[in-house]
Amino acid sequence: MSFFDDLAARIDAVDSVVSVGLDADPDRIPSFLDDRDLPRWAFNRRIIDATHEHAACYKPNAAFYEDADGWRALRETVAYAHGKGVPVLLDAKRGDIGNTARQYARVLDEVDAITVNPYMGGDSLQPFLSETDAGVFVLCRTSNPGGADLQDLELATGEPLYERVAALADTWNEHGNVGLVVGATAPEELETVREIVPELPFLVPGVGAQGGDAEAAVAYGLAEREGPSVDVGLVNSSRGIIFAGEDVGRNTVSGPSGGHDPDEDAYFGAAGDAAERLKKRLNQHR
Ligand SMILES: O=C(O)c1cc(=O)[nH]c(=O)n1[C@@H]1O[C@H](COP(=O)(O)O)[C@@H](O)[C@H]1O
């Protein structure tokens, strides 16, 4: 089955387009996990336990795992997410010359989808695109303030670069496995890109901590697909979900303790609540 068919089934099953970003920043992992063998894995495991019923997808950002313990933590995390039936999109923003890209693309044996950077052109993405079962999300109009520096530059044809990327990505979609990354902080660009590529699903980051537009994320981020009854796309929040527990008072207990420390349960319960809140907020606009 293709990534987007799997994703459609998952969105349908949990009635959610929420991508939970597993950006397990070691500086923000709660100190009660310090004594664990792999604190990032211990953290992600509990985040997954708390959020999987609301997660269409998990999106670990590779930046938070690029050291020896990090790779181990990531591998455990991916296996655990899969055990819960949730697809994993590795946010790695890859893109390089062919033989290097072929090595980068090997990670698609382990995860279900990846983000890629189109700056080096179509051939740099071929090794990913030819993995027909995997999802390949091409950076198009990013959510950061500097996203405009290059992506909004006007080409000789008068169109901005991000529009050309969207049109090119459509031509790269021979196997129906291409999506685009368009930030929720750029709602007008989201609308424009949706007009250019009606059939490509978007990964829309930037709601939550970056303050992006959740309504536009849903209105323009989801694509109708032939067959599945649901529109397909993802709206990601990372820090706004996984670190929601930082706002919980140490003695506030939510729900049954289930054999865990009640303060820890409150911490992770807040992440589950944040994922559920985002799911409901997005569903109002689906
Ligand atoms: O490719 C991405 O996922 C991405 C693209 C983009 O334009 N903006 C963006 O924030 N992201 C990623 O999405 C996540 C956003 O995290 P929060 O701001 O904490 O929700 C981070 O992992 C970013 O690297």
The ligand as an ORCA input file, in Angstrom:
! r2SCAN-3c Opt
* xyz 0 1
  O       9.612     20.391      7.313
  C       9.073     20.734      8.368
  O       8.437     19.934      9.045
  C       9.065     22.164      8.714
  C       8.952     23.041      7.650
  C       8.673     24.399      7.918
  O       8.464     25.186      7.021
  N       8.567     24.804      9.205
  C       8.735     23.952     10.264
  O       8.591     24.393     11.414
  N       9.035     22.626     10.027
  C       9.295     21.707     11.146
  O       8.095     21.520     11.888
  C       8.378     21.489     13.297
  C       7.676     22.659     13.952
  O       7.779     22.597     15.332
  P       6.883     23.495     16.321
  O       7.096     24.923     15.915
  O       7.453     23.186     17.675
  O       5.462     23.055     16.169
  C       9.893     21.516     13.419
  O      10.368     20.182     13.441
  C      10.341     22.193     12.152
  O      11.625     21.784     11.725
*
